[in-house]
Amino acid sequence: MDYKISVEEKSEVVRSISIEVPSEHYDKKFDQKLRAVTGSANIKGFRPGRAPRAIVAKMYGEKIHFDLVGEFAQAGYAEAVKEHSLKVVGDPLVNVDDHEKGEDLKIIADVDIFPEPELKDYFGVQFEAPVSKVSEEEIDKSIEELRASHAIVEKVEDRDVSQSGDLVVADVVALKDGQPNEQSKHEDFEIELGAEKGSKEIEEGLTGLKIGESRVVDIESPRPPASEAGGEEQTEETEKFQYQVTLKEIKTKTLPELNDQFAKETGIADDLDGLKKHVKESLESRVEEYNNRSKQDKYFEQLFKKNKFEVPQSMIDNEIRSMLFEMGMLDPKDPRANEIDISRFREHFGDRAQFQVRRVVALGRIVEQEGFSVDDEQLETWLNEIAEKNNATREQVNQFVGFPENVDRLKDSLAREKMMEQLLEKAKIKEVVEEAKK
C-alpha cells in the first residue's frame, strides 16, 4: 500500500477515516496522468499531442487532481472499511486539505456506523399501556356506515330548499376583504348536512338554503402559535374566516333495510347474524393490532430509559423520508425524492423518526444478543399463515415477499417478530382501557 490509513472514533456512530498519500506517490500518479493527457490533448495553436507540458498542466491539472483524489479516497475508504470491519450506513462525507506540489495529500472521510449497543434488562420490562376494546356502539356504528355505503342516492325533485339529512352539492369559496378568493374555491363539493363530518358551520350555512342561493358563513379557527405567525404578540386565541357557500343541488340517501337480504347483498355474509359477527371480528382484529402497537411503543419507551445509545443522523433522515413517502408528501417514483434535503423536516418528524430507528436497532440487537433464529419450517408456517389471513395463494405471497430469493431477510423479519412476542409476554404490563370514542 502506497498511503497511510487510520480510523478515529468521533462518536458512538461516527468514524473518521484518514487517508494520507505521500507526496512522491501522488506526484508519480499525477505525472502518469499528465503524460497520458499530453499525448492526446488537442490544444489550439499546437499539433495534437505536441503542446508543452506546462500548458497542458495549467489546463488539465485541476481535473487530474480531482480524479486522483477520487481514486485515492475510494481505494482508501474501501480498505479502511474492510480492515476495521466497519458497518457503514449511508455515503461518506469527504473533505480534502488544500494541497500544494511537494506536499502529502490528506483526505478525511467521515462515515456513519450502524449502532451495536449492548442492551440490558430487556426481559420483564414494567410499564402501562393504553388499550381499546370493541363496544356494541362501535359495532352498530360500523354496520350503519356499511348501510350508508350501500344507500341509494337520488336527486330531490319535489323541493328546492335543503334540510338536515340531505346530501347537497355546493360551491365553497373563501372570502378575502369580502370578495371571493378564486384560488381557494371548491366547486361541486358534496356535503351531508347534519353528519358533522366536516365543518359544522358550513353544514349549518347550507341548511335551509334554496338552490342557486348563497350565504356567507363565519368560521373561527385556533390561531397558530406566535412562532408560526411571524413572531408577533397575539392576544386573541382564535382567528375568524369567512366563506361563501352556494347551493347547487339537493339529493337524498335511502338506506337499505337492515335484514338478511341486506347481508347477502353486501357479499360478506348470508344473514344478518353472520354480518354482525364479521363486523365484530374485523373490529376486534384492528383493535388487537392497535393494542399491540401501543404495547410495543410503551415497551421501547421504558427500555430506552435504561439503555441509552446514539443512532446516526443518516438513518434518522432515511426514516423521515420513508414517513414522507407514506404521507404522500414525497413521491417514491420520483428519482429526485432521494436527493431532497431532509433537514427542513427534522423539527416536525425528527423525534418520531429517531424513536423508530432506535427500536429497529434495539430489537435487532436483542435478537443477536439472545442468539435467536428461526428455521425453514417456521418460515414456511409463517408464509402459509400470511396467505390464509389475506385470502391469497401461497404463490401470490411468495411473489409479494420475494421468496425464496430473500429468504435470509424474511427469516430476520420473522425472528424479530417472534422476539417481540417474547418480550411482551415476559413484560409486566398494566393495561389501561381507553374510553370508547363517541
N, C-alpha and C positions, 0 to 999 in steps of 0.2 A: 504494500500500500504506500502511495506517494504523498499521503497527507495524514494529519492527526485528527482523531475524532474523540470527543469527550461528551459525556451526558451529565447535566446538572439537574437536580430536583428543585424546581422553583416553587412547587406546592404539591399537595397530595395528588393532584390530577394534571399537572403540567410539567413537562420535561423540556429542558433547553439543550438542544444538540449543537455543539460547537464543531465546526469543520474548518481546519486551518491548513491551507495549501502553501507549502514552501515556495518562495519566490522563484527559485530555479526551476521547479516543476511547472509553475504557472507560465513562466517566460518560455519554456520549451514548448508547451502546448500552444501558447499564443503564436510563437514563430511558425509552428507547423501549419496552423490555420491561415496565418497571414500569407505564407508561401503558396498555399493552395488557392487562396483568393487572388493573389497577384498573378498567378499563371493563367487565370481565366477572366480577370477584370477587364471590362470594356469601358475605358475612360476617355472622354473627349480630348482629342489632341495627341493621343498615343495609340499605337497599334495594339490590338488585343494581346494582353499578357506582357506588354512591354513598358507599362507605366512604372515610374520609380517607386521603390518600396515605401518611401516616406509619404508619398501622396496617397498610396493605397491604404497605408496605416491610418492616415488622417481621415479618409473617407469611410473606412470599414472597421476601424479599431474598436469603436464603441459597441458595434453589433457583435464582433468577435468576443469582446469581453463579456457581454451578457450571455452569449451562447456558452462560454466556458463556465460562468457562474452557475448556469442551469445544469450543466453536466456534472460539475463537482458537487453541487447541492443534492442532486438526485442520487448520485452514487454514494455520497457520504451519509445521506439520510437513510438509504436502504441498508447500508452496512450497520449503522447505529441501531436501527430497529431490530435487525437480525441478531446482532451481538448481545444486546441488552434485553432481548425478548420483550420489546415494548408493544403493548396492546393499544395501538394508536386509534384515536377517534377523530374523524374529520381530516381536513387538509392542514399542513404545517404553515405557520406564519414565518416567512423567511425575511431576514434582514442581512444586508451586506455592508460591511465597513467600507468607507472611502478607500480606494486602492490607488497607489502610485507605483510606477515602474520600479522594480527592485525590492518591493515590499511583499511580505506574505499576504495571501488573500484570506480574509476571515469571514466566514458565513455562520450566522446563527439561525437555527430553525426551532421555533417553539411549537411543541405539539401537545395536544390534549391526550390524556391517557384514560382508558376505561378504568373506573374505580374498582378496587378489590378490597373493600373494608372487611375487617374481621369482626363479625357480629356476635353478640352475646345475648343471653336471656330472651331468646325469641320464642320459646315454648312457655305456655302458661301466662301469657300477657293478659293483664286485667284492664277492662275498660267498659264503658257504657256505649250502647249503640241504638240510635233511633230505628224502630221497625214499624211497618204498617201491617194491617190486617184487612181482609176484604169484608166489607159490610154489605148487608142486604140492600142498603140505599145505593151503593155503588153498582151492584148487580142490576137493580132496577133502572138506574141511570144509563148503563151501557145498553140495556135492551131498548130503552126509549131512543137512544141515539141510533140504534140499528133500525128501529121503525122509521125514524126520520130520514135515514139514508135510502129507504125504500118508498118514501112518500111520493104521491102523485102531485105534481106541480101544475097548476092551471092558471091561466090569465083571468083576472076578475073582469067580468063584462057588465055586471048589474050595478056597479057603483064606481065613483071616481075619487073617493076620499079614503085615505088609508086608516087602518086601525091596528091596535096591538094584535100580534099574531100573524100579520101579513108578511109576505116576502116581497120586498119592494126593490125596484131598480131606480137608482138615483145618481145624480152627479154631485160630487162634493168638491168644493174648491176653497182654499184658504184665502182670507181677505187681508190685504195689506193697505193700511190707511183707508179702509172702507172700499177698496177696489179689488176685484178678483185677481189673484196671482196665478196666471195660467200655468206656471211651472209646477204648481202644487195642486193641480186639478186631477181628480179621479173620476173618469167617466164610466157610466153603466156599472156602478158599484152596487152589488147585491147585498141587501141587509135584511135580516129577520127582526122585525120590530118586537121589542119586549124580551128578546132572548138574552140581552146583555152579553153578547159575545164580543162586542167591540165597545165603542164609545156610547155610554148611556145617554149623553147629551145629544149626540147625532140621532140616535134612535128616537128619542123624545121629540126632536125637531121635525122628524119625518112623519110622526104620528099625527093624524088629523089633518094632514095636508092634502090638497087637491092636486090631481095630475096636472103638470105644467106649472104649478106654483112653486115659489122659492121662499125660503125662510133663513134668517141669519141666526146662527147658533153660537153662544158664548161657551167656551171651554176653559176651565182653569187647570193648569198643569204645574207640577212641582218645579220650582226654579232650580236650575243646576247650581252646584257649589260655585263659590266665587272664583276658584281656580280654573273652572271650566268656562266661566263667563267673562274672562278678561281681567279678573282680579279686582273688580270694583266692589266697593262695600255695598251690600244689599240689605234692605230691611224687610221686604216682603218675601214670604216663603213660597208664593205661587206666582205664575205668570198667566195672563189672560190672552186667549187667542179667539179669533172669530172665523167662522166658516159659513159659507152659503151652501145650503142643500136644496136641490131641485128634484122634485118627484117626477119620474118619467113613466113608471109602470107599476101596477099592483098585481100580485099573484097570491094564490092561496096554496097551502100544503095540506093534502088529505092523507092522514096516516093510516096505514093498513091496520085491521083489527088484530089484536094480539091473541092468536089461536094456533091450532096445529097447522092450518093451511099456510099461515104466515111463516111458521118454522120451516115448512117444506120449501117455500119459495126462496128462502134465504140460501138454500143448498147446504145448510150447516147441520140440520137435524131433521128427523122425521116427525117430531111432535114438539109441543111447547116445553114439556119437561126436559126433553133432550137438549133443546136450545138453551134453557136456563142453566143446565149442567155444563154445557160447553162454555157459555159466557163466564160462569163462575170459575171453571178450571183455567180459562185463559187469563182472567184477572189474577188468580192465585199464582200463576206462573210468572206474571210480570212483577207482582209484589215480592215473590221469592227472589227474583233477580235483583230488585231494588234493595231488599234487606241484606242480601249477600254483598252487594257493592258497599252498602252502608257499613257493614261489619268490617270489610276489608279496609276501608278508609280509616275507620277508628283504630283498627289494629295497627296500621302503619304509623298513624299519628302518635300512638303510645310508644311503639317500638323506637321511633326516631328520637324520642326524649332521652332514651338510654344509649342510643347508638347514633352518634353524630359523625357525618362524613360528607366530604365535598363531592360534587358532580361537575363535570366540565360544562362550560357555557355553551360549547358547540352542541352538546347533547340536549341542553335545555332549549336552544334555538330550534333544533330539529323537531322537538316536541311541540313547540309553539307553531311551527309551520304545519305540522300534522293537524293541530287544533284548527288552524285557519282553513285547511282543506275541508275538514269535517263541517265547519260552519258555513262553507260556501264563500268565504271571504277571499280565497285563492282558488284558482282552477288547476287541479293536478295535471291536466292535459296541456297546460301552457308551459313550455320549456323555460320561460322567464321566471316562473314561480319559485324555482330553486335559487335564483340569483337575487331575489328581493331582500333588501336589508331588513332583518327581523328586529333589530334593536328598538325600533319605534313601537313595537308591540309588547316589549318586555314588561312595561309598567302594568299593563292590564292583565297579561296572561302569564307572566314570569313565575309567580308563586305557585300557581296550579301546575304549570309545566314542570317546574323543579320537583314538586312533590311526586308527579307521575314518574319522572326519571328515577328518582331515588327509590321508589317502590319496586320498579323493574329491576334495578341494580340489587336491591336488598333481597328480593325473592330469589334471584339467580344465585346470589352468594350463599343463601341458606341451603339451596339445593346442592351446591358444591360442597359446603362445609359438612353436610349430612351424608355426602356420597350417594345421594338419591338418584335413581334412574328408573326407567320403565323398559319392559321387554317388548318383543314383537307382538306377543299375544295380547298384551294390554293395549297396544296401539290399535290392533285390529278391532278389539272390542269397542274402543273409543270411536273409531271411524264408523262402525256399524250403528252405534247409538246416535251419532250425528245424522246419519241417513234416515233413521227411523223418526227422530224428533222433527226433522224438516220435511218428512214425507218425500224423500228423494231416493234415487237408486244409489247403490254403492259406487257405481261408475261415475255418476254425477259428482258425488262427494270427492272421489279421487281426483277428478279433473279440477275441481274448485280449489282444493288444498294443495295440489301438486304432489300427489302420492303415486308412485314411490320415489320420485326424483328428490323430494325434500324430506326424506324420512328422518334424517338427523334433526332438522329443525322442528318437525312435528313431534318427535319424541321429547325434545326440550320443552315444547309448549305443554305437552301432557304432564311432564314431570313437574313443571311449575304449578299447573292446575291442581294436581294431586297433593303437592306440598302445601299449597294454600289451604286446601281442605283440612289437612292435618293440623296446621297452625290454628285454624279457627276451632277445630274440635277440641284442642287442648287449651284454648284460651278460656279465661274466666270472664264471660260476657254477661252483663246485665242489660237485658232488653228493655228499652223504654218505648212503649207503644204510642205512636203519634195519633192525634185525633183525626178522624176521617174528614176528608175535605168535603165541604158542602157543595 
